[in-house]
Amino acid sequence: MMPKKSSHKITSSGLVRADHKTDPLFTLLMGFVAYLAGGTLVGLLAAFFKFDVSGSFYDSAYPSDDFIILFVGAAIGGILLLLLFKIFTITTLIKTIVLSTLGIGCLFVIYFIEILWLFASGFFIFHLAFLICFVLANAVYGAFIGPIFIGARSIGFSALVCGLTAIPFGLLSWQTSGLVLAGINLAAMVLVASLGATTGLSIGLYRLLKTKEE
């Protein structure tokens, strides 16, 4: 007799589903696209309704459109990711909105510390501080959102993976600081997209490791 194929299902508790995509690069792309789409939609709406689009995301006191892109864009990105992973339920929806908001709140605390560091440090130190804060922001956000998709035990794993893979996005975000395209602050968009990409990668890696264990 042929052995039965594994039929594990992914649920809101984060159980591995063997018949679902577990390629880390694929899940990274899913996260990147979902959050980029969410941030772009919100950014275009903010620009259309004439919210403040002037100034640099990191060099000014956070223009109102950047707040909206981060808070609302990240939440929409998380919801789109739920749909892409086919685990959209009322429970996961509420968790995503609440935890995404908490994660972004922590992110702003981290960047507030970075701004204080700016006034107390030299140019080189600030570059290093910027990258460290960007990494911490992704790690914290991943720790909040990752477990929705792969279970509460993945908090540490998600934080580590998201933090490490945020480095190239941090460098890109620094280079785009102050640039505005179609009324959208590109640095804010890079940050939102990085949250999705790093979270998506952590989901794929965790699932891959779990399926190999089984």
C-alpha positions as CSV (number, residue, x, y, z in Angstrom):
1,M,0.0,0.0,0.0
2,M,1.2,3.5,-0.8
3,P,1.8,5.7,2.3
4,K,-0.8,8.4,2.8
5,K,0.3,11.9,2.0
6,S,0.5,14.4,4.9
7,S,-2.6,16.5,5.2
8,H,-1.6,19.0,7.8
9,K,-3.6,22.2,7.6
10,I,-2.6,25.7,8.4
11,T,-4.9,27.3,11.0
12,S,-5.0,30.5,13.0
13,S,-2.9,28.7,15.6
14,G,-0.1,28.4,13.2
15,L,0.0,24.6,12.4
16,V,2.0,23.7,9.3
17,R,0.1,22.9,6.2
18,A,2.2,20.5,4.1
19,D,0.3,21.2,0.8
20,H,0.9,25.0,1.0
21,K,3.8,26.9,-0.4
22,T,6.8,26.9,2.0
23,D,9.5,28.3,-0.2
24,P,11.0,31.2,1.8
25,L,11.7,33.3,-1.2
26,F,8.1,32.8,-2.4
27,T,6.7,33.8,1.0
28,L,9.1,36.8,1.1
29,L,7.7,37.9,-2.2
30,M,4.2,37.5,-1.0
31,G,4.9,39.6,2.1
32,F,6.7,42.3,0.0
33,V,3.9,42.6,-2.5
34,A,1.1,42.6,0.1
35,Y,2.6,45.4,2.2
36,L,3.8,47.3,-0.8
37,A,0.3,47.2,-2.2
38,G,-1.2,48.3,1.1
39,G,1.3,51.1,1.5
40,T,0.9,52.3,-2.0
41,L,-2.8,52.4,-1.8
42,V,-2.8,54.4,1.4
43,G,0.0,56.7,0.1
44,L,-1.9,57.5,-3.0
45,L,-5.1,58.2,-1.1
46,A,-3.1,60.4,1.4
47,A,-1.6,62.4,-1.5
48,F,-4.9,62.7,-3.3
49,F,-6.6,64.2,-0.2
50,K,-3.7,66.6,0.2
51,F,-2.2,65.3,3.4
52,D,1.3,66.7,4.2
53,V,3.7,65.1,1.7
54,S,6.6,67.4,2.3
55,G,9.7,66.8,4.2
56,S,11.8,63.7,4.8
57,F,10.4,60.8,6.7
58,Y,13.5,60.6,8.9
59,D,14.5,64.2,9.0
60,S,11.2,65.8,10.0
61,A,8.7,65.2,12.8
62,Y,6.9,62.4,10.9
63,P,4.5,64.1,8.4
64,S,0.9,63.0,8.7
65,D,0.9,61.0,5.5
66,D,3.8,58.9,6.8
67,F,1.8,58.0,9.9
68,I,-1.1,56.9,7.7
69,I,1.1,54.9,5.4
70,L,2.7,53.0,8.3
71,F,-0.3,52.4,10.5
72,V,-3.0,51.8,7.9
73,G,-0.7,50.6,5.1
74,A,0.8,47.9,7.3
75,A,-2.6,46.8,8.6
76,I,-3.9,46.5,5.0
77,G,-0.7,44.6,4.1
78,G,-1.3,42.2,6.9
79,I,-4.9,41.6,5.8
80,L,-3.8,41.0,2.2
81,L,-1.2,38.5,3.5
82,L,-3.9,36.6,5.4
83,L,-5.8,36.3,2.1
84,L,-2.7,35.2,0.3
85,F,-2.0,32.5,2.9
86,K,-5.7,31.6,3.0
87,I,-6.1,31.9,6.7
88,F,-8.5,34.9,6.7
89,T,-11.0,34.6,9.6
90,I,-12.5,37.1,11.9
91,T,-10.1,36.0,14.6
92,T,-7.0,36.4,12.4
93,L,-8.3,39.7,11.1
94,I,-8.7,41.2,14.5
95,K,-5.3,39.9,15.6
96,T,-3.6,41.3,12.6
97,I,-5.1,44.8,13.0
98,V,-4.5,44.9,16.7
99,L,-1.0,43.5,16.7
100,S,0.0,45.4,13.6
101,T,-1.0,48.6,15.4
102,L,0.9,47.6,18.5
103,G,3.9,46.7,16.4
104,I,3.9,50.1,14.5
105,G,3.5,51.8,17.9
106,C,6.7,50.1,19.1
107,L,8.4,51.1,15.9
108,F,7.7,54.7,16.5
109,V,9.2,54.5,20.0
110,I,12.3,53.0,18.5
111,Y,12.6,55.8,15.9
112,F,11.9,58.4,18.5
113,I,15.0,57.1,20.4
114,E,16.9,57.3,17.1
115,I,16.0,61.0,16.7
116,L,17.3,61.7,20.2
117,W,20.5,59.9,19.3
118,L,20.8,62.1,16.2
119,F,21.1,65.2,18.3
120,A,23.6,63.6,20.6
121,S,25.9,61.9,18.0
122,G,28.0,62.5,15.0
123,F,27.3,61.6,11.4
124,F,28.9,58.2,11.4
125,I,27.2,57.2,14.7
126,F,23.8,58.3,13.4
127,H,24.2,56.0,10.3
128,L,24.9,53.1,12.6
129,A,22.0,54.1,14.9
130,F,19.7,54.3,12.0
131,L,20.5,50.8,10.8
132,I,20.2,49.4,14.3
133,C,16.8,51.0,14.8
134,F,15.6,49.8,11.5
135,V,16.6,46.2,12.3
136,L,15.0,46.5,15.8
137,A,11.8,47.9,14.2
138,N,11.5,44.9,11.8
139,A,12.4,42.4,14.6
140,V,9.7,43.8,16.9
141,Y,7.0,43.9,14.2
142,G,7.9,40.4,13.1
143,A,7.6,39.2,16.7
144,F,4.0,40.6,16.8
145,I,2.8,39.5,13.3
146,G,4.7,36.3,12.5
147,P,3.0,34.1,15.2
148,I,-0.4,34.8,13.7
149,F,0.7,32.7,10.7
150,I,3.1,30.2,12.4
151,G,2.1,30.0,16.0
152,A,3.1,31.6,19.3
153,R,6.2,29.5,19.7
154,S,7.8,31.3,16.7
155,I,8.1,34.7,18.4
156,G,11.8,34.5,18.9
157,F,12.4,32.9,15.5
158,S,10.4,35.6,13.7
159,A,12.1,38.4,15.6
160,L,15.6,37.0,14.7
161,V,14.9,36.4,11.0
162,C,13.0,39.7,10.5
163,G,15.8,41.7,12.2
164,L,18.7,40.1,10.3
165,T,17.0,40.3,6.9
166,A,16.0,44.0,7.5
167,I,19.6,45.2,7.0
168,P,19.5,45.6,3.2
169,F,16.1,47.3,3.4
170,G,17.5,49.6,6.0
171,L,20.3,50.7,3.7
172,L,17.8,51.2,0.9
173,S,15.5,53.2,3.2
174,W,18.4,55.5,4.2
175,Q,19.2,56.2,0.5
176,T,15.6,57.1,-0.3
177,S,15.1,59.4,2.7
178,G,13.6,62.6,1.5
179,L,12.5,61.3,-1.9
180,V,8.9,61.7,-2.9
181,L,7.2,60.0,-5.9
182,A,3.6,60.6,-6.9
183,G,3.1,62.3,-3.5
184,I,4.4,59.2,-1.6
185,N,7.4,59.3,0.7
186,L,9.7,56.5,-0.7
187,A,11.5,56.0,2.6
188,A,8.1,55.2,4.3
189,M,7.2,52.8,1.5
190,V,10.5,51.0,1.9
191,L,9.9,50.6,5.6
192,V,6.3,49.3,5.0
193,A,7.5,46.9,2.3
194,S,10.3,45.6,4.5
195,L,7.9,44.7,7.3
196,G,6.0,42.5,4.9
197,A,9.1,41.0,3.2
198,T,10.9,40.1,6.4
199,T,7.7,38.7,8.0
200,G,7.0,36.7,4.9
201,L,10.5,35.2,4.9
202,S,10.2,34.2,8.5
203,I,6.9,32.5,7.8
204,G,8.4,30.5,4.9
205,L,11.6,29.5,6.8
206,Y,9.7,28.4,9.8
207,R,7.3,26.3,7.7
208,L,10.1,24.8,5.8
209,L,11.9,23.8,8.9
210,K,8.8,22.3,10.4
211,T,7.9,20.3,7.3
212,K,11.5,18.9,7.2
213,E,11.2,17.8,10.9
214,E,8.0,15.9,10.0
